[in-house]
Amino acid sequence: MKQHFVATVLTLAFAALPATAPAQIMHAVPPMTASEFFAARNGTKASVVVRVIARSRTSLRGELLERKAGTVYTATGRRVELYVARDTPVAMGTADDVRPGAVVVVDGVVTGPGRADAKQLVPITRYAKVEPRST
């Protein structure tokens, strides 16, 4: 019930903001870079941006993205595995928005190199622009 109330309040608040504001607000604390995430110790709180490759009931595979500026992200080519419990909250959207191709901010806890348990998902697909990985 509380999560539904919070989601409703966030939805109404974000509806009144400019189109790029939600993605900027969600990054009050910048997401980790690929090197920071892969070097983080188990139990470390993490915030990362991921482009979803595949999703099953409780698993999400994705490519780690790094924030370049504003709502522009760069593909890293680094793959991550996330555990997503059935009751993991999805802010600014629904679980249906977390599908292959979606760009999602994931707040969670590191469980190993390139692995984390998701505690919240925030789909930002409509606000994010992903640039290809530079070689």
Residue pairs with C-beta under 8 A, 6 or more apart in sequence:
3 89
6 91
7 89
7 91
10 91
10 92
11 92
14 21
14 22
14 25
14 92
17 25
19 127
20 70
20 71
20 127
22 92
22 124
22 127
23 70
23 71
23 124
23 127
23 128
24 70
24 71
26 92
26 105
26 122
26 124
27 67
27 105
29 47
30 47
30 67
31 47
31 48
31 49
31 66
31 67
31 105
32 40
32 46
32 47
32 48
33 66
34 64
34 66
34 76
34 78
37 46
37 48
37 64
37 80
37 110
37 114
37 116
38 78
38 113
38 114
40 46
40 110
41 110
42 110
42 111
42 112
43 109
43 110
44 109
44 110
45 107
45 108
45 109
45 110
46 106
46 107
46 108
46 109
46 110
46 116
47 105
47 106
47 107
47 108
48 64
48 65
48 80
48 105
48 106
48 108
48 116
49 64
49 65
49 66
49 67
49 73
49 103
49 104
49 105
49 106
49 124
49 128
50 60
50 62
50 63
50 64
50 65
50 80
50 82
50 103
50 104
50 106
51 62
51 63
51 65
51 75
51 101
51 102
51 103
51 104
51 130
52 60
52 61
52 62
52 98
52 99
52 100
52 101
52 102
52 103
52 104
53 61
53 62
53 63
53 79
53 100
54 60
54 61
54 100
55 61
55 84
55 98
55 99
55 100
57 86
58 83
58 84
58 85
58 86
59 81
59 82
59 83
59 84
60 81
60 82
60 84
60 98
60 106
60 118
61 79
61 80
61 81
61 82
62 79
62 80
62 82
62 104
63 75
63 76
63 77
63 78
63 79
63 80
64 76
64 78
64 79
64 80
64 114
65 73
65 74
65 75
65 76
65 103
65 128
65 130
66 73
66 74
66 76
67 73
68 74
68 131
71 124
71 127
71 128
71 129
72 128
72 129
72 130
72 131
73 103
73 128
73 129
73 130
73 131
74 130
74 131
74 132
74 133
74 134
75 130
75 131
75 132
75 133
76 133
77 133
78 114
79 114
80 114
80 115
80 116
81 114
81 115
82 106
82 108
82 115
82 116
82 117
82 118
83 111
83 115
83 116
83 117
83 118
84 98
84 118
84 121
85 117
85 118
88 118
88 119
88 120
88 121
89 119
89 120
89 121
90 97
90 98
90 120
90 121
90 122
90 123
91 120
91 121
91 122
92 122
92 123
92 124
93 121
93 122
93 123
95 121
97 123
97 125
98 104
98 121
98 123
101 125
102 123
102 125
103 123
103 124
103 125
103 128
103 130
104 121
104 122
104 123
104 124
104 125
105 121
105 122
105 124
106 116
106 118
106 120
106 121
106 122
107 118
107 119
107 120
107 122
108 116
108 117
108 118
108 119
108 120
109 116
109 117
109 119
110 116
111 117
